[in-house]
Amino acid sequence: MRDAIVILSELDYRGVALTLDVHHLDPYSPRHEVECQEIRRLLADRGMACVIETGARFLLNPRRKHYPSLLCNQAAAAKRLDFYYRAIDTAAAIGATTIALWSGHDFDGVGADEGMDRLVRGLEMVLRRAEDVGIDVAFEPEPGMFVESLPQYDVLRARIDSERFGLALDLGHILVTQECEPAEAVRRYRADLLTVTIEDMKRGIHRHLPFGEGDMEVGPILLALEEIGYRGLLIVELSRESAEAPTQAARAMHYLANVGKNLGWADS
């Protein structure tokens, strides 16, 4: 993780999204407090902003991916809730402003109404902790999960009464669910945006791709972000390319810089 932060800063990235996992700021590790202090100093030294991601696949259960969720029975959901509390505390400890999370799956098969009720109750508890320490909670609709689309996010958002709650918009996911164009989503949800994630994807296929390999039109998105005055992180997520991470990070930055230059941005 330390190497990743250094490499990204050398490539002119100005922020990083850190996923808490067994090898990355594990909140259950006895060294967690010390690691938080080390990462806080490194981020400050490198001038890097930070968002805490909570999408580790097997951190809470080594045999069942993403289990449990806030939609599970009370005893199981408590484990997920505790993890989110730890994520919030980690964000505060390292100087991050935001944690990002999603609904997870309806593992118990409780259905739409009860599932939404459980999700809302869980998020309300998460937000009480976040409000206490001044951390924002960015919610990401994730294809295949209980809340997978922007219209479903709208239903959830209407039931959450907190200024600390907003949207983690993954623009590739918009190509998967296809409810609108990515640039349109940026404009439509300008008041909700806490984080924005970008990568390439093909329409209808949930696979994160390097830029130029899918259907993402990056130029209109950058113009939309400029138009609304977005100042949060624009996160490049290429989770399937980790075996060649430094190379892909450099290529992504080069691609985005070239798009910016084509738009006439002299300092891109």
C-alpha positions as CSV (number, residue, x, y, z in Angstrom):
1,M,0.0,0.0,0.0
2,R,2.8,2.4,0.8
3,D,4.5,1.6,-2.5
4,A,1.2,2.2,-4.3
5,I,0.8,5.7,-2.8
6,V,4.3,6.6,-3.7
7,I,4.0,5.3,-7.3
8,L,0.7,7.1,-7.8
9,S,2.0,10.3,-6.5
10,E,5.0,10.1,-8.8
11,L,2.6,9.6,-11.7
12,D,0.9,12.9,-10.7
13,Y,-2.2,11.4,-9.2
14,R,-3.5,13.7,-6.4
15,G,-5.5,11.2,-4.5
16,V,-6.0,7.6,-3.8
17,A,-8.9,5.3,-2.9
18,L,-7.7,2.8,-0.2
19,T,-9.7,-0.5,0.2
20,L,-9.4,-1.9,3.7
21,D,-8.4,-5.5,3.4
22,V,-6.2,-8.1,4.9
23,H,-3.1,-6.5,3.4
24,H,-4.3,-2.9,3.3
25,L,-5.0,-1.1,6.6
26,D,-6.8,-4.1,8.0
27,P,-9.0,-2.6,10.7
28,Y,-8.8,-5.9,12.7
29,S,-5.0,-5.9,12.8
30,P,-3.2,-5.2,16.1
31,R,-1.0,-2.8,14.2
32,H,-3.9,-0.9,12.7
33,E,-3.4,2.3,14.8
34,V,0.3,2.4,14.0
35,E,-0.4,1.8,10.3
36,C,-2.9,4.6,10.3
37,Q,-0.3,7.0,11.7
38,E,2.2,5.9,9.0
39,I,-0.3,6.3,6.2
40,R,-1.5,9.7,7.4
41,R,2.1,11.0,7.3
42,L,2.7,9.5,3.9
43,L,-0.4,11.0,2.4
44,A,0.4,14.4,3.9
45,D,4.0,14.2,2.6
46,R,2.8,13.3,-0.9
47,G,0.0,15.8,-0.9
48,M,-2.6,13.0,-1.6
49,A,-6.3,13.2,-0.8
50,C,-7.9,9.9,0.2
51,V,-11.2,8.0,0.2
52,I,-11.7,4.8,2.2
53,E,-13.3,2.0,0.2
54,T,-15.1,-0.9,1.9
55,G,-15.5,-3.4,-0.9
56,A,-13.1,-6.1,0.2
57,R,-14.5,-9.4,-0.9
58,F,-13.5,-11.8,1.9
59,L,-12.4,-9.7,4.8
60,L,-15.4,-10.4,6.9
61,N,-16.0,-14.0,5.8
62,P,-13.2,-16.0,4.1
63,R,-15.6,-18.4,2.5
64,R,-18.5,-16.2,1.3
65,K,-17.9,-13.1,-0.9
66,H,-19.2,-9.8,0.5
67,Y,-21.0,-11.6,3.4
68,P,-22.6,-10.3,5.5
69,S,-24.5,-7.2,4.3
70,L,-26.6,-4.7,6.2
71,L,-29.7,-6.6,4.8
72,C,-28.8,-9.8,6.8
73,N,-30.4,-10.8,10.1
74,Q,-29.4,-8.7,13.1
75,A,-26.6,-10.8,14.3
76,A,-24.9,-11.1,10.9
77,A,-25.5,-7.4,10.0
78,A,-23.9,-6.3,13.2
79,K,-20.6,-7.6,11.8
80,R,-20.9,-5.5,8.7
81,L,-22.0,-2.5,10.8
82,D,-18.9,-2.9,13.1
83,F,-16.7,-3.0,10.0
84,Y,-18.2,0.3,8.7
85,Y,-17.6,1.9,12.1
86,R,-14.0,0.8,11.9
87,A,-13.8,2.2,8.3
88,I,-15.1,5.6,9.6
89,D,-12.6,5.6,12.4
90,T,-9.8,4.7,10.0
91,A,-10.8,7.5,7.6
92,A,-10.7,10.0,10.5
93,A,-7.3,8.6,11.7
94,I,-5.6,9.0,8.3
95,G,-7.2,12.3,7.3
96,A,-9.6,10.9,4.7
97,T,-12.9,12.8,4.2
98,T,-15.1,10.0,3.0
99,I,-15.9,6.3,3.1
100,A,-17.6,4.6,0.2
101,L,-19.9,1.6,0.6
102,W,-22.8,-0.2,-1.1
103,S,-25.9,-2.2,-0.2
104,G,-24.5,-5.7,-0.6
105,H,-26.8,-8.6,-1.5
106,D,-30.1,-9.7,0.0
107,F,-28.5,-12.9,1.3
108,D,-31.6,-13.8,3.4
109,G,-34.1,-13.3,0.6
110,V,-36.2,-10.9,2.6
111,G,-37.4,-9.0,-0.6
112,A,-37.5,-5.4,-1.7
113,D,-39.6,-3.8,1.1
114,E,-38.0,-5.5,4.1
115,G,-34.6,-5.3,2.5
116,M,-34.9,-1.5,2.0
117,D,-36.0,-1.1,5.6
118,R,-33.0,-3.1,6.9
119,L,-30.6,-1.1,4.7
120,V,-32.0,2.2,5.8
121,R,-31.8,1.2,9.5
122,G,-28.2,0.1,9.1
123,L,-27.2,3.2,7.2
124,E,-28.8,5.5,9.8
125,M,-26.5,3.9,12.4
126,V,-23.5,4.2,10.1
127,L,-24.3,7.9,9.6
128,R,-24.6,8.6,13.3
129,R,-21.0,7.4,13.7
130,A,-19.9,9.4,10.6
131,E,-21.6,12.6,11.8
132,D,-19.8,12.3,15.2
133,V,-16.4,12.4,13.6
134,G,-17.1,14.5,10.5
135,I,-16.8,11.8,7.8
136,D,-19.0,11.7,4.6
137,V,-20.6,8.4,3.6
138,A,-20.8,7.9,-0.2
139,F,-23.2,5.2,-1.4
140,E,-22.4,3.3,-4.6
141,P,-25.1,1.6,-6.6
142,E,-23.4,-1.7,-7.7
143,P,-24.7,-3.9,-10.6
144,G,-26.0,-7.2,-9.3
145,M,-26.5,-6.0,-5.7
146,F,-29.7,-5.0,-3.9
147,V,-29.3,-1.4,-4.9
148,E,-27.8,-1.4,-8.4
149,S,-29.1,1.6,-10.2
150,L,-29.6,5.3,-9.8
151,P,-33.4,5.1,-9.6
152,Q,-33.0,2.7,-6.7
153,Y,-30.5,5.1,-5.1
154,D,-33.1,7.8,-5.4
155,V,-35.6,5.7,-3.4
156,L,-32.9,5.1,-0.7
157,R,-31.8,8.8,-0.7
158,A,-35.3,9.9,-0.1
159,R,-35.4,8.0,3.2
160,I,-32.0,9.1,4.5
161,D,-31.9,12.4,6.5
162,S,-28.3,13.3,6.7
163,E,-26.1,15.9,5.1
164,R,-23.2,13.4,5.4
165,F,-24.8,11.0,2.9
166,G,-24.3,11.2,-0.8
167,L,-23.5,9.3,-4.0
168,A,-20.4,7.4,-5.0
169,L,-21.0,7.4,-8.8
170,D,-19.2,4.8,-10.8
171,L,-19.5,5.9,-14.4
172,G,-18.8,2.5,-15.8
173,H,-21.8,1.1,-13.9
174,I,-24.0,3.5,-15.8
175,L,-22.9,1.7,-19.0
176,V,-23.9,-1.6,-17.4
177,T,-27.3,-0.6,-16.1
178,Q,-27.9,1.9,-19.0
179,E,-30.4,4.1,-17.4
180,C,-28.7,7.2,-18.9
181,E,-25.4,8.3,-20.4
182,P,-22.5,8.8,-17.9
183,A,-22.2,12.5,-18.5
184,E,-25.9,13.0,-18.0
185,A,-25.6,11.2,-14.6
186,V,-22.9,13.6,-13.6
187,R,-25.1,16.6,-14.3
188,R,-28.3,15.0,-12.9
189,Y,-26.6,14.1,-9.6
190,R,-24.4,17.1,-9.2
191,A,-25.8,17.9,-5.7
192,D,-25.2,14.4,-4.5
193,L,-21.7,13.6,-5.8
194,L,-19.1,12.7,-3.1
195,T,-16.9,10.6,-5.2
196,V,-16.7,9.7,-8.9
197,T,-15.1,6.6,-10.3
198,I,-14.1,6.2,-14.0
199,E,-12.8,3.3,-16.1
200,D,-13.8,1.9,-19.4
201,M,-16.6,-0.7,-19.8
202,K,-18.7,-2.2,-22.6
203,R,-22.4,-1.5,-22.5
204,G,-24.2,-4.1,-20.5
205,I,-21.1,-6.0,-19.3
206,H,-19.8,-5.4,-15.8
207,R,-16.1,-5.7,-16.3
208,H,-13.7,-2.9,-15.6
209,L,-11.4,-2.2,-18.6
210,P,-8.4,0.0,-19.4
211,F,-9.3,3.2,-21.2
212,G,-9.8,2.6,-25.0
213,E,-11.1,-1.0,-24.6
214,G,-14.8,-0.3,-24.1
215,D,-17.6,2.2,-24.9
216,M,-16.8,5.0,-22.4
217,E,-16.7,8.5,-23.9
218,V,-14.4,10.2,-21.5
219,G,-14.4,13.7,-23.0
220,P,-18.1,14.5,-22.4
221,I,-17.6,13.3,-18.8
222,L,-14.7,15.6,-18.1
223,L,-16.6,18.5,-19.6
224,A,-19.6,17.6,-17.4
225,L,-17.4,17.5,-14.3
226,E,-15.9,20.8,-15.2
227,E,-19.4,22.3,-15.8
228,I,-20.7,21.4,-12.4
229,G,-17.5,22.5,-10.6
230,Y,-16.8,19.0,-9.2
231,R,-13.8,19.1,-6.8
232,G,-13.8,15.6,-5.4
233,L,-11.7,12.7,-6.4
234,L,-12.0,11.2,-9.9
235,I,-11.0,7.6,-9.1
236,V,-9.6,5.2,-11.8
237,E,-10.7,1.7,-10.9
238,L,-8.9,-1.1,-12.7
239,S,-9.2,-3.9,-10.2
240,R,-8.7,-6.7,-12.7
241,E,-5.4,-5.1,-13.9
242,S,-3.5,-5.3,-10.6
243,A,-0.9,-7.7,-11.9
244,E,0.5,-4.8,-14.0
245,A,-0.7,-1.9,-11.7
246,P,2.2,0.6,-12.3
247,T,1.9,0.3,-16.0
248,Q,-1.8,0.6,-16.1
249,A,-1.8,3.5,-13.7
250,A,0.6,5.3,-16.0
251,R,-1.4,4.5,-19.1
252,A,-4.6,5.7,-17.4
253,M,-3.0,9.0,-16.4
254,H,-1.6,9.5,-19.9
255,Y,-5.0,8.7,-21.5
256,L,-6.9,11.2,-19.3
257,A,-4.2,13.9,-19.9
258,N,-4.5,13.5,-23.6
259,V,-8.3,13.7,-23.5
260,G,-7.9,16.9,-21.5
261,K,-5.5,18.4,-24.0
262,N,-7.9,17.6,-26.8
263,L,-10.5,19.6,-24.9
264,G,-8.1,22.5,-24.8
265,W,-7.0,22.2,-21.2
266,A,-3.5,23.6,-21.3
267,D,-2.5,22.3,-17.9
268,S,-3.9,18.7,-18.3
